[in-house]
Amino acid sequence: MARASRDEEFSAYVAQRRTQLRRIAYLLCGDVHKAEDLVQTALMKLYVAWNRVQRSGNVDAYTRRILVNSGIDESRRPWRREQVGLDGLDPEADEGIAPEDRRALMEALAALPAGQRRVVVLRFFLGLTIEETAADLNCGPGTVKSQSSRALARLNDLLIAQFRAVGGNRA
């Protein structure tokens, strides 16, 4: 009886958060298929720890941490360094962002080092505080601040360069 309740609670959580988890994973790795694998891995790990995590009260933070750590683990595996041969499979943007702006942003985000990319995703796409981001990444608030600063400066430089490359005249 307790297992059925556990499974129902877990299923309800997954149904409610799956889209958000996919978006986070996609922003972390930049590939639709890898993001889906990352979400599946995170959900398996979450299911195993479900009772403990649910008692702690912060399921979302634990799940984000699993996603980030799983992404790090996957990026370190040598067979994951192969390039996917299927271009153009990005999901449609939900917001009213112009496709060329979205593409430029995703290319600039992908050009960031992994640590800076994780900070940008957690801080600015998910809106976490510095302390929450530091907890999810298992680092200090100072590291989050410095990585944010460097990442935003680099994104600015990359986006300006892309804009100029396509014939823009403003900086």
C-alpha positions in Angstrom: 0.0 0.0 0.0 2.8 2.4 0.9 4.6 1.6 -2.4 1.5 2.4 -4.4 1.3 5.8 -2.7 5.0 6.4 -3.2 4.6 5.6 -6.9 1.6 7.8 -7.3 3.4 10.8 -5.6 6.5 10.3 -7.7 4.4 10.0 -10.9 2.5 13.2 -10.0 5.8 15.0 -9.5 7.2 13.8 -12.8 4.0 14.8 -14.7 4.1 18.2 -13.2 7.9 18.9 -13.7 8.9 16.9 -16.7 8.8 19.8 -19.2 10.8 22.1 -16.9 13.4 19.3 -16.3 13.7 18.9 -20.1 14.3 22.6 -20.6 16.9 22.7 -17.8 18.7 19.6 -19.3 18.6 21.1 -22.8 20.1 24.4 -21.6 22.8 22.4 -19.8 23.9 20.2 -22.7 22.5 21.9 -25.8 21.2 18.7 -27.4 17.6 17.5 -27.4 18.5 13.8 -27.3 21.2 14.2 -24.6 18.8 16.3 -22.6 16.1 13.5 -22.7 18.8 11.0 -21.6 19.8 13.3 -18.8 16.3 13.7 -17.6 15.8 9.9 -17.6 19.0 9.4 -15.6 18.0 12.1 -13.1 14.5 10.6 -12.7 15.9 7.1 -12.1 18.2 8.5 -9.4 15.4 10.6 -7.9 13.0 7.5 -7.7 15.6 5.6 -5.8 15.9 8.4 -3.2 12.3 9.5 -3.4 11.2 8.9 0.2 14.3 10.5 1.7 14.2 13.5 -0.7 10.5 14.0 -0.1 11.0 14.0 3.7 13.8 16.7 3.3 11.2 19.0 1.7 13.1 20.4 -1.2 12.5 18.0 -4.1 13.1 20.6 -6.8 16.6 21.5 -5.5 17.6 17.9 -5.2 16.4 17.1 -8.7 18.2 20.1 -10.2 21.4 19.0 -8.4 21.0 15.5 -9.9 20.6 17.0 -13.4 23.7 19.1 -13.0 25.8 16.3 -11.6 24.5 13.8 -14.2 25.4 16.3 -16.9 28.9 16.6 -15.5 29.2 12.8 -15.3 28.0 12.3 -18.9 30.3 15.0 -20.3 33.3 13.2 -18.8 32.6 9.9 -20.5 34.7 9.6 -23.7 32.0 8.1 -25.9 29.8 11.1 -25.2 32.3 13.3 -27.1 31.0 12.1 -30.4 29.1 14.7 -32.5 25.5 14.0 -33.3 24.8 14.1 -37.0 21.2 15.3 -36.8 21.0 19.1 -37.1 17.9 21.1 -36.9 16.1 19.1 -34.2 15.8 21.9 -31.7 12.4 22.1 -30.1 10.2 25.1 -31.1 10.6 28.1 -28.8 7.6 28.6 -26.5 8.1 32.3 -26.1 7.9 34.9 -28.8 11.7 34.9 -29.4 12.7 35.3 -33.0 14.3 32.0 -34.3 17.6 33.8 -35.3 17.8 35.4 -31.8 17.2 32.0 -30.1 19.8 30.3 -32.3 22.3 33.0 -31.6 21.7 32.7 -27.9 21.9 28.9 -27.9 25.2 29.1 -29.9 26.6 31.6 -27.5 25.5 29.6 -24.5 27.1 26.5 -26.0 30.4 28.3 -26.5 30.6 29.0 -22.7 32.7 26.7 -20.6 30.6 24.1 -18.8 30.8 25.7 -15.4 29.8 29.1 -16.6 27.0 27.6 -18.6 25.6 25.8 -15.6 25.7 29.0 -13.5 23.9 30.9 -16.3 21.2 28.3 -16.6 20.5 28.0 -12.9 20.8 31.7 -12.1 19.2 33.4 -15.2 17.0 30.8 -16.9 15.7 29.3 -13.7 15.9 32.4 -11.6 17.7 30.8 -8.6 19.4 33.0 -6.0 23.2 33.0 -5.6 22.9 30.8 -2.5 20.6 28.3 -4.2 22.9 28.1 -7.3 25.9 27.6 -5.0 24.1 24.8 -3.2 23.1 23.1 -6.4 26.6 23.3 -7.8 28.3 22.5 -4.5 30.5 25.6 -4.6 30.6 28.9 -2.7 28.6 32.0 -3.5 31.8 33.8 -4.6 32.3 31.2 -7.3 28.8 31.7 -8.5 29.3 35.5 -8.6 32.6 35.3 -10.5 31.3 32.7 -12.9 28.2 34.7 -13.6 30.2 37.8 -14.2 32.6 36.1 -16.6 29.8 34.2 -18.4 27.7 37.3 -18.9 30.6 39.3 -20.3 31.5 36.4 -22.6 27.9 36.0 -23.8 27.8 39.7 -24.5 31.0 39.5 -26.5 29.8 36.5 -28.4 26.3 37.9 -29.2 27.8 41.2 -30.4 30.2 39.3 -32.6 27.4 37.3 -34.1 25.3 40.4 -34.6 28.1 42.1 -36.5 28.8 39.0 -38.5 25.3 39.1 -39.9 25.5 42.7 -40.9 24.2 44.5 -37.8 25.4 48.1 -37.3 24.7 48.6 -33.6 26.8 47.3 -30.8 
